[in-house]
Amino acid sequence: IDTWFQLQHVDADSEVQVSKCLLLLRLPNITIFPFLFFRVLECQGLPIVNGQCDPYATVTLAGPYRLVEIAFLLILVKGIFAIFFEVIYENKPCSYNKKSHFEIEDADEVDKMEIRVDLWNASNLKFGDEFLGELRLPLKCLRQSSSYEAWYFLQPRDNGNKSLKPDDLGSLRLNVVYTEDHVFPSDYYSPLRDLLLKSADVEPVSASAAHILGEVCREKQEAAIPLVRLFLHYGKIVPFISAIANAEVKRTQDPNTIFRGNSLTSKCIDETMKLAGMHYLQVTLKPIIDEICQLHKPCEIDPVKLKDAENLENNRENLRQYVDQIFTVITKSGVSCPTVMCDIFFSLRESAAIRFQDDPDVRYTAVSSFIFLRFFAPAILSPNLFHLTPSSPQTLTLISKTIQTLGSLSKSKSASFKESYMAIFYDYFNEQKYADAVKNFLDLISSSGRRDHKIIEQPILLKEGFMIKRAQGRKRFGMKNFKKRWFRLTNHEFTYQKSKGDHPLCSIPIENILAVEKLEEESFKMKNMFQVIQPERVLYIQANNCVEAKDWIDILTKVSQCNKKRLTVYHPSAYLNGHWLCCKATADNTPGCTPCTGGLPANIQLDIDGDRETERIYSLYNLYMTKLEKMQEACGSKSVYDGPEQEEYSTFVIDDPQATYKTLKQIVASVKNLEQEHAQYKRDKFKKTKYGSQEHPIGDKSFQSYIRQQSEISAHSI
């Protein structure tokens, strides 16, 4: 709903502050045995004031001409969930007070009377007790039974104030989205769920159930959210996105426009990054953004907006330092990028490189269009939307623009700025080192975590440099001394040679790396050592310093963390003189004694209900059933087979009409079956529904609307 609502006057003394109240009332035939027994059994949602709630009630019997307060009772129970008290009215004097005497002259007068219960909180504050809500119960509704029990929603108090005209207060435009999911047991969804999960294997992918959902939904985002959550839940998000991305790349004619539209692919990747990358943003950007918000250094570089006390050059220097800091933490964060994002970026890089072989930069722009333009830049621009910080100072806008341009690797960067002052500022960053840092970062995050990449593209160099390694002792009587070697890591293998450019002396395939861990100093009395564990031996390496050692450990762990045979335990010390120094075990093949560190916070654990996501997808199919039928019609159209497509069918991507029609038929059948189950559920629920129960208390207007709708549906069915 997107509409205007009139603002209503609210009296603070009559505002409802309790969700619902359970009342038990008994009223025998008043003309024969006139007394009223009244009990409040339970209340829910009472407000806590200064750590406690002292509720009490006033009960009033009101007629057309007179008003009698029956009792004013202080509730002694100091709880927020249960209140027990009784109010008894008899048509003779009783012990409460003299006002309790109330004679009924005419039995018909009973039908004109009502019981009013006002609930209060004894707040002991100077402005008086706190009104919680009231309810009104006509006595005539009790004439048919001697006992009555029901839940009630408390209502605002009618205090007799004159209401203001609605126009006096104005109106407010609201966009309201309400979703109600009735989720059945998992077996109900099996046909539709199985059809969706095999989408990545359908040829062409445009004939798959998931792709069809994106075609019929009005907004791609509608389809992307439940699809991504469903595929993430079942561990099939990477093959699905790879399939739809590859299909989109094949349809792209210009490499400069790759992944720039709001397609199903881009929306699915956006949603995946939002779910998988939240922790990544927290560890990468939050510290520096917090610093920017706390220090409030002047960074305005627009001469028109410059304040009198500010210096333009100083502001530029402040902004340049911030951009440098954020750029550095981003480009150094590759090892923390979640594995699922790396696998997706690898697929994008692969598809783009194959499709546009003459453009060497497309493999970078395909990835940067997401990680910089759709992930880091929006998070810097609006950190409140990514739970980084509640505020968004103007400084972050300037930083976001610069980071976005740095990450885009565009050839005419200064021209990408509309503002001349931004183009001047960007001259600080027109150095090759920034472009190289971006490419190295993109290489790392788009080459990790896959086991089949050797047959796809040339090796990508990730890191290299001199380190000292201990001989692995391949020969029985060989010397196990330490030697300086040039190490080189690509996404295919880890090698070392005597000098840079020489033929490798040893090559370790990435899939053979079982773990990468620190080595305790006591092993060789040497600092900054780590070990690369292989199936048959361990390679011990000493880095130049502790920072370099950590970098090598992180990046080696990153590229090998998806290996199927990765170890869960390792030996933190070396095997020397016939035993392990850490656990004293004598066999060199003894399993490790210490749990592996697990590498990096690169994977995600999401609390996703697969059945609920399938239910939401069913609801979308059901909502757009007309479009599904039109798509079926398009599959049988002669123009779709022979081309060109008729204008009325041009909104659908149909590469294979026969395969698409077959999938559509299965979708419609699954949706119809689920629709029947929902209809039966609603009929059963309507029969069992009791108005006044705890689930549907009296005064629940939404439920009254539901009752009317179901009555109309039942009448229509009959």
Disulfide bonds with the S-S distance in Angstrom:
none
